[in-house]
Amino acid sequence: LHMHSYIVNATIQVIPLAQDRHPYEWVDIAIEAIVAAGIEHYEVRAFATELEGTYDQVTKVYHAVNEQLLNRECPEWITNLQIQVRSKGDMPASEKTEKYRSD
């Protein structure tokens, strides 16, 4: 079986363990990969970047971030990925956060 093409909600977080430069510099490089991966819906937050797309789009971002850090010779990092999947329909982030919005 292949994962369906409904929308999933996810977060990706990179924790650089490298001491060769400020951690935010490595995070910026990771964010470059997220932007270049072409996922339509993403939002950079303080602790992680929120993603919304198909399972394949989200996992493509995950792979792109790790490849980018490897290619840019980051010595060591942790990548956390959380994915919420609904088996019979879209799982948009707005469904979970709408009631808390102040705008």
Secondary structure as GFF3:
##gff-version 3
##sequence-region A 1 103
A	DSSP	beta_strand	7	16	.	.	.	ID=ss1
A	DSSP	alpha_helix	23	36	.	.	.	ID=ss2
A	DSSP	beta_strand	41	44	.	.	.	ID=ss3
A	DSSP	beta_strand	49	54	.	.	.	ID=ss4
A	DSSP	alpha_helix	55	71	.	.	.	ID=ss5
A	DSSP	beta_strand	77	84	.	.	.	ID=ss6
A	DSSP	alpha_helix	94	97	.	.	.	ID=ss7
A	DSSP	three_ten_helix	98	100	.	.	.	ID=ss8
###
